Amino acid sequence: MDEQQQLISYFEKFRAEILEKLNCDTTTELLSEQEKVRLAHAYLDIVSEG
């Protein structure tokens, strides 16, 4: 599994927490794979700084 697939999997597993932490609309259903990767990266950056 490559890094992008791992991030997408991570995003799917922690979707609600990621969207809430990034102040995104948690009811958003349609996100592209690129958006999921971008949001997962942003979340991990915030958490690692935390």
PQR file with spaces between the fields and no chain letter, atoms N, CA, C, O and H, PARSE charges and radii, in Angstrom:
ATOM       1  N    MET     1       0.847   -1.179    0.000 -0.4000 1.5000
ATOM       2  CA   MET     1       0.000    0.000    0.000 -0.0000 2.0000
ATOM       3  C    MET     1       0.894    1.244    0.000  0.5500 1.7000
ATOM       4  O    MET     1       1.762    1.383    0.862 -0.5500 1.4000
ATOM       5  N    ASP     2       0.687    2.144   -0.957 -0.4000 1.5000
ATOM       6  CA   ASP     2       1.530    3.335   -1.016 -0.0000 2.0000
ATOM       7  C    ASP     2       1.052    4.391   -0.018  0.5500 1.7000
ATOM       8  O    ASP     2       0.007    4.239    0.615 -0.5500 1.4000
ATOM       9  H    ASP     2      -0.018    2.032   -1.657  0.4000 1.0000
ATOM      10  N    GLU     3       1.832    5.459    0.110 -0.4000 1.5000
ATOM      11  CA   GLU     3       1.550    6.492    1.108 -0.0000 2.0000
ATOM      12  C    GLU     3       0.169    7.113    0.905  0.5500 1.7000
ATOM      13  O    GLU     3      -0.557    7.339    1.872 -0.5500 1.4000
ATOM      14  H    GLU     3       2.681    5.583   -0.404  0.4000 1.0000
ATOM      15  N    GLN     4      -0.196    7.388   -0.346 -0.4000 1.5000
ATOM      16  CA   GLN     4      -1.492    8.001   -0.615 -0.0000 2.0000
ATOM      17  C    GLN     4      -2.628    7.089   -0.145  0.5500 1.7000
ATOM      18  O    GLN     4      -3.581    7.560    0.476 -0.5500 1.4000
ATOM      19  H    GLN     4       0.394    7.204   -1.132  0.4000 1.0000
ATOM      20  N    GLN     5      -2.536    5.804   -0.432 -0.4000 1.5000
ATOM      21  CA   GLN     5      -3.574    4.860   -0.005 -0.0000 2.0000
ATOM      22  C    GLN     5      -3.624    4.757    1.516  0.5500 1.7000
ATOM      23  O    GLN     5      -4.706    4.625    2.089 -0.5500 1.4000
ATOM      24  H    GLN     5      -1.761    5.421   -0.936  0.4000 1.0000
ATOM      25  N    GLN     6      -2.478    4.816    2.171 -0.4000 1.5000
ATOM      26  CA   GLN     6      -2.442    4.782    3.632 -0.0000 2.0000
ATOM      27  C    GLN     6      -3.134    6.016    4.216  0.5500 1.7000
ATOM      28  O    GLN     6      -3.887    5.915    5.185 -0.5500 1.4000
ATOM      29  H    GLN     6      -1.599    4.924    1.706  0.4000 1.0000
ATOM      30  N    LEU     7      -2.872    7.174    3.618 -0.4000 1.5000
ATOM      31  CA   LEU     7      -3.502    8.403    4.109 -0.0000 2.0000
ATOM      32  C    LEU     7      -5.010    8.379    3.884  0.5500 1.7000
ATOM      33  O    LEU     7      -5.772    8.839    4.735 -0.5500 1.4000
ATOM      34  H    LEU     7      -2.260    7.256    2.831  0.4000 1.0000
ATOM      35  N    ILE     8      -5.440    7.852    2.759 -0.4000 1.5000
ATOM      36  CA   ILE     8      -6.875    7.751    2.488 -0.0000 2.0000
ATOM      37  C    ILE     8      -7.524    6.805    3.495  0.5500 1.7000
ATOM      38  O    ILE     8      -8.606    7.088    4.009 -0.5500 1.4000
ATOM      39  H    ILE     8      -4.822    7.478    2.068  0.4000 1.0000
ATOM      40  N    SER     9      -6.877    5.703    3.772 -0.4000 1.5000
ATOM      41  CA   SER     9      -7.390    4.750    4.751 -0.0000 2.0000
ATOM      42  C    SER     9      -7.469    5.399    6.133  0.5500 1.7000
ATOM      43  O    SER     9      -8.464    5.247    6.841 -0.5500 1.4000
ATOM      44  H    SER     9      -5.998    5.472    3.354  0.4000 1.0000
ATOM      45  N    TYR    10      -6.425    6.115    6.507 -0.4000 1.5000
ATOM      46  CA   TYR    10      -6.394    6.837    7.780 -0.0000 2.0000
ATOM      47  C    TYR    10      -7.521    7.855    7.838  0.5500 1.7000
ATOM      48  O    TYR    10      -8.214    7.963    8.850 -0.5500 1.4000
ATOM      49  H    TYR    10      -5.617    6.238    5.932  0.4000 1.0000
ATOM      50  N    PHE    11      -7.706    8.610    6.746 -0.4000 1.5000
ATOM      51  CA   PHE    11      -8.763    9.606    6.694 -0.0000 2.0000
ATOM      52  C    PHE    11     -10.123    8.947    6.898  0.5500 1.7000
ATOM      53  O    PHE    11     -10.933    9.429    7.689 -0.5500 1.4000
ATOM      54  H    PHE    11      -7.143    8.522    5.925  0.4000 1.0000
ATOM      55  N    GLU    12     -10.373    7.862    6.198 -0.4000 1.5000
ATOM      56  CA   GLU    12     -11.660    7.177    6.313 -0.0000 2.0000
ATOM      57  C    GLU    12     -11.903    6.688    7.742  0.5500 1.7000
ATOM      58  O    GLU    12     -13.027    6.743    8.239 -0.5500 1.4000
ATOM      59  H    GLU    12      -9.715    7.471    5.555  0.4000 1.0000
ATOM      60  N    LYS    13     -10.860    6.216    8.388 -0.4000 1.5000
ATOM      61  CA   LYS    13     -10.994    5.690    9.749 -0.0000 2.0000
ATOM      62  C    LYS    13     -11.285    6.799   10.757  0.5500 1.7000
ATOM      63  O    LYS    13     -12.068    6.605   11.687 -0.5500 1.4000
ATOM      64  H    LYS    13      -9.946    6.171    7.984  0.4000 1.0000
ATOM      65  N    PHE    14     -10.657    7.958   10.577 -0.4000 1.5000
ATOM      66  CA   PHE    14     -10.769    9.052   11.537 -0.0000 2.0000
ATOM      67  C    PHE    14     -11.454   10.282   10.945  0.5500 1.7000
ATOM      68  O    PHE    14     -11.207   11.408   11.377 -0.5500 1.4000
ATOM      69  H    PHE    14     -10.020    8.116    9.822  0.4000 1.0000
ATOM      70  N    ARG    15     -12.305   10.060    9.964 -0.4000 1.5000
ATOM      71  CA   ARG    15     -12.971   11.134    9.213 -0.0000 2.0000
ATOM      72  C    ARG    15     -13.579   12.220   10.116  0.5500 1.7000
ATOM      73  O    ARG    15     -13.282   13.401    9.935 -0.5500 1.4000
ATOM      74  H    ARG    15     -12.505    9.146    9.613  0.4000 1.0000
ATOM      75  N    ALA    16     -14.410   11.845   11.063 -0.4000 1.5000
ATOM      76  CA   ALA    16     -15.108   12.815   11.908 -0.0000 2.0000
ATOM      77  C    ALA    16     -14.120   13.651   12.717  0.5500 1.7000
ATOM      78  O    ALA    16     -14.259   14.872   12.801 -0.5500 1.4000
ATOM      79  H    ALA    16     -14.652   10.885   11.209  0.4000 1.0000
ATOM      80  N    GLU    17     -13.124   12.998   13.310 -0.4000 1.5000
ATOM      81  CA   GLU    17     -12.145   13.718   14.118 -0.0000 2.0000
ATOM      82  C    GLU    17     -11.321   14.683   13.279  0.5500 1.7000
ATOM      83  O    GLU    17     -11.050   15.808   13.697 -0.5500 1.4000
ATOM      84  H    GLU    17     -13.011   12.007   13.242  0.4000 1.0000
ATOM      85  N    ILE    18     -10.927   14.237   12.096 -0.4000 1.5000
ATOM      86  CA   ILE    18     -10.112   15.076   11.210 -0.0000 2.0000
ATOM      87  C    ILE    18     -10.907   16.310   10.776  0.5500 1.7000
ATOM      88  O    ILE    18     -10.416   17.435   10.869 -0.5500 1.4000
ATOM      89  H    ILE    18     -11.147   13.322   11.756  0.4000 1.0000
ATOM      90  N    LEU    19     -12.125   16.092   10.305 -0.4000 1.5000
ATOM      91  CA   LEU    19     -12.931   17.218    9.818 -0.0000 2.0000
ATOM      92  C    LEU    19     -13.251   18.185   10.947  0.5500 1.7000
ATOM      93  O    LEU    19     -13.247   19.398   10.739 -0.5500 1.4000
ATOM      94  H    LEU    19     -12.523   15.178   10.229  0.4000 1.0000
ATOM      95  N    GLU    20     -13.531   17.664   12.147 -0.4000 1.5000
ATOM      96  CA   GLU    20     -13.826   18.533   13.279 -0.0000 2.0000
ATOM      97  C    GLU    20     -12.602   19.354   13.672  0.5500 1.7000
ATOM      98  O    GLU    20     -12.709   20.558   13.901 -0.5500 1.4000
ATOM      99  H    GLU    20     -13.534   16.678   12.316  0.4000 1.0000
ATOM     100  N    LYS    21     -11.451   18.713   13.751 -0.4000 1.5000
ATOM     101  CA   LYS    21     -10.210   19.401   14.139 -0.0000 2.0000
ATOM     102  C    LYS    21      -9.849   20.503   13.146  0.5500 1.7000
ATOM     103  O    LYS    21      -9.312   21.542   13.531 -0.5500 1.4000
ATOM     104  H    LYS    21     -11.364   17.735   13.566  0.4000 1.0000
ATOM     105  N    LEU    22     -10.147   20.272   11.861 -0.4000 1.5000
ATOM     106  CA   LEU    22      -9.815   21.247   10.822 -0.0000 2.0000
ATOM     107  C    LEU    22     -10.976   22.213   10.552  0.5500 1.7000
ATOM     108  O    LEU    22     -10.939   22.981    9.591 -0.5500 1.4000
ATOM     109  H    LEU    22     -10.583   19.428   11.548  0.4000 1.0000
ATOM     110  N    ASN    23     -12.004   22.168   11.404 -0.4000 1.5000
ATOM     111  CA   ASN    23     -13.174   23.041   11.266 -0.0000 2.0000
ATOM     112  C    ASN    23     -13.835   22.924    9.897  0.5500 1.7000
ATOM     113  O    ASN    23     -14.237   23.922    9.297 -0.5500 1.4000
ATOM     114  H    ASN    23     -12.035   21.544   12.185  0.4000 1.0000
ATOM     115  N    CYS    24     -13.939   21.691    9.417 -0.4000 1.5000
ATOM     116  CA   CYS    24     -14.612   21.428    8.148 -0.0000 2.0000
ATOM     117  C    CYS    24     -16.033   20.957    8.417  0.5500 1.7000
ATOM     118  O    CYS    24     -16.363   20.542    9.528 -0.5500 1.4000
ATOM     119  H    CYS    24     -13.613   20.881    9.904  0.4000 1.0000
ATOM     120  N    ASP    25     -16.851   21.025    7.406 -0.4000 1.5000
ATOM     121  CA   ASP    25     -18.218   20.536    7.501 -0.0000 2.0000
ATOM     122  C    ASP    25     -18.187   19.018    7.620  0.5500 1.7000
ATOM     123  O    ASP    25     -17.780   18.328    6.685 -0.5500 1.4000
ATOM     124  H    ASP    25     -16.583   21.363    6.504  0.4000 1.0000
ATOM     125  N    THR    26     -18.616   18.497    8.765 -0.4000 1.5000
ATOM     126  CA   THR    26     -18.555   17.053    8.993 -0.0000 2.0000
ATOM     127  C    THR    26     -19.625   16.298    8.211  0.5500 1.7000
ATOM     128  O    THR    26     -19.615   15.067    8.183 -0.5500 1.4000
ATOM     129  H    THR    26     -18.947   19.057    9.524  0.4000 1.0000
ATOM     130  N    THR    27     -20.541   17.014    7.580 -0.4000 1.5000
ATOM     131  CA   THR    27     -21.569   16.343    6.782 -0.0000 2.0000
ATOM     132  C    THR    27     -21.140   16.192    5.325  0.5500 1.7000
ATOM     133  O    THR    27     -21.872   15.620    4.517 -0.5500 1.4000
ATOM     134  H    THR    27     -20.549   18.014    7.602  0.4000 1.0000
ATOM     135  N    THR    28     -19.964   16.698    4.991 -0.4000 1.5000
ATOM     136  CA   THR    28     -19.461   16.581    3.622 -0.0000 2.0000
ATOM     137  C    THR    28     -19.271   15.112    3.270  0.5500 1.7000
ATOM     138  O    THR    28     -18.510   14.399    3.924 -0.5500 1.4000
ATOM     139  H    THR    28     -19.369   17.163    5.647  0.4000 1.0000
ATOM     140  N    GLU    29     -19.957   14.676    2.251 -0.4000 1.5000
ATOM     141  CA   GLU    29     -19.894   13.276    1.863 -0.0000 2.0000
ATOM     142  C    GLU    29     -18.930   13.041    0.705  0.5500 1.7000
ATOM     143  O    GLU    29     -18.226   12.031    0.676 -0.5500 1.4000
ATOM     144  H    GLU    29     -20.575   15.255    1.720  0.4000 1.0000
ATOM     145  N    LEU    30     -18.897   13.966   -0.246 -0.4000 1.5000
ATOM     146  CA   LEU    30     -18.129   13.743   -1.464 -0.0000 2.0000
ATOM     147  C    LEU    30     -16.789   14.464   -1.402  0.5500 1.7000
ATOM     148  O    LEU    30     -16.717   15.682   -1.569 -0.5500 1.4000
ATOM     149  H    LEU    30     -19.468   14.786   -0.223  0.4000 1.0000
ATOM     150  N    LEU    31     -15.751   13.714   -1.167 -0.4000 1.5000
ATOM     151  CA   LEU    31     -14.401   14.257   -1.176 -0.0000 2.0000
ATOM     152  C    LEU    31     -13.576   13.401   -2.132  0.5500 1.7000
ATOM     153  O    LEU    31     -13.663   12.173   -2.123 -0.5500 1.4000
ATOM     154  H    LEU    31     -15.809   12.725   -1.032  0.4000 1.0000
ATOM     155  N    SER    32     -12.788   14.062   -2.943 -0.4000 1.5000
ATOM     156  CA   SER    32     -11.923   13.316   -3.851 -0.0000 2.0000
ATOM     157  C    SER    32     -10.783   12.689   -3.049  0.5500 1.7000
ATOM     158  O    SER    32     -10.551   13.043   -1.893 -0.5500 1.4000
ATOM     159  H    SER    32     -12.717   15.060   -2.950  0.4000 1.0000
ATOM     160  N    GLU    33     -10.083   11.760   -3.679 -0.4000 1.5000
ATOM     161  CA   GLU    33      -8.945   11.141   -3.008 -0.0000 2.0000
ATOM     162  C    GLU    33      -7.891   12.186   -2.671  0.5500 1.7000
ATOM     163  O    GLU    33      -7.272   12.128   -1.608 -0.5500 1.4000
ATOM     164  H    GLU    33     -10.271   11.473   -4.618  0.4000 1.0000
ATOM     165  N    GLN    34      -7.687   13.145   -3.575 -0.4000 1.5000
ATOM     166  CA   GLN    34      -6.702   14.202   -3.330 -0.0000 2.0000
ATOM     167  C    GLN    34      -7.103   15.051   -2.127  0.5500 1.7000
ATOM     168  O    GLN    34      -6.251   15.428   -1.321 -0.5500 1.4000
ATOM     169  H    GLN    34      -8.190   13.192   -4.438  0.4000 1.0000
ATOM     170  N    GLU    35      -8.379   15.349   -2.004 -0.4000 1.5000
ATOM     171  CA   GLU    35      -8.847   16.131   -0.855 -0.0000 2.0000
ATOM     172  C    GLU    35      -8.654   15.349    0.443  0.5500 1.7000
ATOM     173  O    GLU    35      -8.269   15.922    1.463 -0.5500 1.4000
ATOM     174  H    GLU    35      -9.070   15.043   -2.659  0.4000 1.0000
ATOM     175  N    LYS    36      -8.915   14.064    0.406 -0.4000 1.5000
ATOM     176  CA   LYS    36      -8.726   13.233    1.596 -0.0000 2.0000
ATOM     177  C    LYS    36      -7.262   13.215    2.017  0.5500 1.7000
ATOM     178  O    LYS    36      -6.946   13.324    3.201 -0.5500 1.4000
ATOM     179  H    LYS    36      -9.227   13.599   -0.422  0.4000 1.0000
ATOM     180  N    VAL    37      -6.372   13.077    1.036 -0.4000 1.5000
ATOM     181  CA   VAL    37      -4.935   13.074    1.321 -0.0000 2.0000
ATOM     182  C    VAL    37      -4.508   14.426    1.897  0.5500 1.7000
ATOM     183  O    VAL    37      -3.758   14.480    2.872 -0.5500 1.4000
ATOM     184  H    VAL    37      -6.628   12.988    0.074  0.4000 1.0000
ATOM     185  N    ARG    38      -4.984   15.507    1.297 -0.4000 1.5000
ATOM     186  CA   ARG    38      -4.640   16.849    1.765 -0.0000 2.0000
ATOM     187  C    ARG    38      -5.112   17.069    3.197  0.5500 1.7000
ATOM     188  O    ARG    38      -4.365   17.595    4.022 -0.5500 1.4000
ATOM     189  H    ARG    38      -5.593   15.463    0.505  0.4000 1.0000
ATOM     190  N    LEU    39      -6.344   16.671    3.500 -0.4000 1.5000
ATOM     191  CA   LEU    39      -6.890   16.837    4.843 -0.0000 2.0000
ATOM     192  C    LEU    39      -6.160   15.958    5.859  0.5500 1.7000
ATOM     193  O    LEU    39      -5.913   16.390    6.985 -0.5500 1.4000
ATOM     194  H    LEU    39      -6.951   16.243    2.830  0.4000 1.0000
ATOM     195  N    ALA    40      -5.817   14.744    5.475 -0.4000 1.5000
ATOM     196  CA   ALA    40      -5.073   13.863    6.378 -0.0000 2.0000
ATOM     197  C    ALA    40      -3.697   14.444    6.679  0.5500 1.7000
ATOM     198  O    ALA    40      -3.252   14.420    7.826 -0.5500 1.4000
ATOM     199  H    ALA    40      -6.017   14.393    4.561  0.4000 1.0000
ATOM     200  N    HIS    41      -3.021   14.966    5.659 -0.4000 1.5000
ATOM     201  CA   HIS    41      -1.717   15.618    5.867 -0.0000 2.0000
ATOM     202  C    HIS    41      -1.859   16.811    6.810  0.5500 1.7000
ATOM     203  O    HIS    41      -1.067   16.961    7.741 -0.5500 1.4000
ATOM     204  H    HIS    41      -3.383   14.985    4.727  0.4000 1.0000
ATOM     205  N    ALA    42      -2.848   17.647    6.580 -0.4000 1.5000
ATOM     206  CA   ALA    42      -3.058   18.833    7.425 -0.0000 2.0000
ATOM     207  C    ALA    42      -3.312   18.413    8.866  0.5500 1.7000
ATOM     208  O    ALA    42      -2.761   19.005    9.795 -0.5500 1.4000
ATOM     209  H    ALA    42      -3.491   17.525    5.824  0.4000 1.0000
ATOM     210  N    TYR    43      -4.132   17.406    9.051 -0.4000 1.5000
ATOM     211  CA   TYR    43      -4.439   16.915   10.396 -0.0000 2.0000
ATOM     212  C    TYR    43      -3.181   16.399   11.087  0.5500 1.7000
ATOM     213  O    TYR    43      -2.919   16.732   12.243 -0.5500 1.4000
ATOM     214  H    TYR    43      -4.579   16.925    8.297  0.4000 1.0000
ATOM     215  N    LEU    44      -2.410   15.590   10.380 -0.4000 1.5000
ATOM     216  CA   LEU    44      -1.202   15.034   10.975 -0.0000 2.0000
ATOM     217  C    LEU    44      -0.197   16.127   11.317  0.5500 1.7000
ATOM     218  O    LEU    44       0.499   16.028   12.327 -0.5500 1.4000
ATOM     219  H    LEU    44      -2.623   15.319    9.441  0.4000 1.0000
ATOM     220  N    ASP    45      -0.112   17.165   10.493 -0.4000 1.5000
ATOM     221  CA   ASP    45       0.768   18.292   10.780 -0.0000 2.0000
ATOM     222  C    ASP    45       0.355   18.997   12.069  0.5500 1.7000
ATOM     223  O    ASP    45       1.198   19.327   12.904 -0.5500 1.4000
ATOM     224  H    ASP    45      -0.678   17.245    9.672  0.4000 1.0000
ATOM     225  N    ILE    46      -0.944   19.224   12.221 -0.4000 1.5000
ATOM     226  CA   ILE    46      -1.439   19.903   13.420 -0.0000 2.0000
ATOM     227  C    ILE    46      -1.199   19.049   14.669  0.5500 1.7000
ATOM     228  O    ILE    46      -0.741   19.554   15.694 -0.5500 1.4000
ATOM     229  H    ILE    46      -1.628   18.956   11.543  0.4000 1.0000
ATOM     230  N    VAL    47      -1.507   17.774   14.576 -0.4000 1.5000
ATOM     231  CA   VAL    47      -1.353   16.885   15.725 -0.0000 2.0000
ATOM     232  C    VAL    47       0.107   16.736   16.120  0.5500 1.7000
ATOM     233  O    VAL    47       0.424   16.684   17.308 -0.5500 1.4000
ATOM     234  H    VAL    47      -1.879   17.364   13.743  0.4000 1.0000
ATOM     235  N    SER    48       1.000   16.667   15.139 -0.4000 1.5000
ATOM     236  CA   SER    48       2.411   16.485   15.451 -0.0000 2.0000
ATOM     237  C    SER    48       3.024   17.729   16.088  0.5500 1.7000
ATOM     238  O    SER    48       3.997   17.633   16.836 -0.5500 1.4000
ATOM     239  H    SER    48       0.742   16.708   14.174  0.4000 1.0000
ATOM     240  N    GLU    49       2.452   18.898   15.790 -0.4000 1.5000
ATOM     241  CA   GLU    49       2.935   20.137   16.389 -0.0000 2.0000
ATOM     242  C    GLU    49       2.423   20.305   17.800  0.5500 1.7000
ATOM     243  O    GLU    49       3.022   21.011   18.611 -0.5500 1.4000
ATOM     244  H    GLU    49       1.662   18.976   15.183  0.4000 1.0000
ATOM     245  N    GLY    50       1.312   19.653   18.089 -0.4000 1.5000
ATOM     246  CA   GLY    50       0.534   19.827   19.248 -0.0000 2.0000
ATOM     247  C    GLY    50       0.930   19.658   20.582  0.5500 1.7000
ATOM     248  O    GLY    50       0.126   19.850   21.494 -0.5500 1.4000
ATOM     249  H    GLY    50       0.826   19.079   17.431  0.4000 1.0000
